[in-house]
Amino acid sequence: MALHDPTGLKDEYDIGPDTAEVEGDPQIALVIKSFCITDQNEIVSDLPLFVFYSSEQADKNYTAGPDPDCPSGTTEIPSMLPPFKDAPEDFVYPEDFRGLMINNLICQIRDLYRNMGERPPKQYDIDGFGKPHGNFDR
């Protein structure tokens, strides 16, 4: 929802011309949603949203939301996407969008193993599009 409705996100995080650190009309530049995993690939923490915002007059991005912080002994996995620009009024996610995102993440993990010259664990050795570049033979 944050990616689909950046205006709602601006309201939730109080990012406006009078409250933001930038001159002009602040625009959401990037939304990050992270989670923390253990060495056994179990999710142990679901972190709050972290938002980068800017404006045409600013020469750098600013942030809203708490800095992502995983517990000791875990790894942060950030999911980052810019908000949609001028999404059509009738835009809806396809029914299988969540499955597509999960498949892509699993394929990226698969490609990390392959890039290190290792065979991925069985649950990650699936077909699909992962990392666009790597030191491995597709």
Salt bridges, closest charged atoms under 4 A:
ASP25 OD1 - LYS10 NZ 3.54
ASP46 OD1 - LYS33 NZ 3.19
ASP111 OD1 - ARG110 NE 2.75
ASP111 OD2 - ARG138 NH1 3.81
ASP125 OD1 - ARG114 NH2 3.13
ASP125 OD2 - ARG119 NH2 3.41
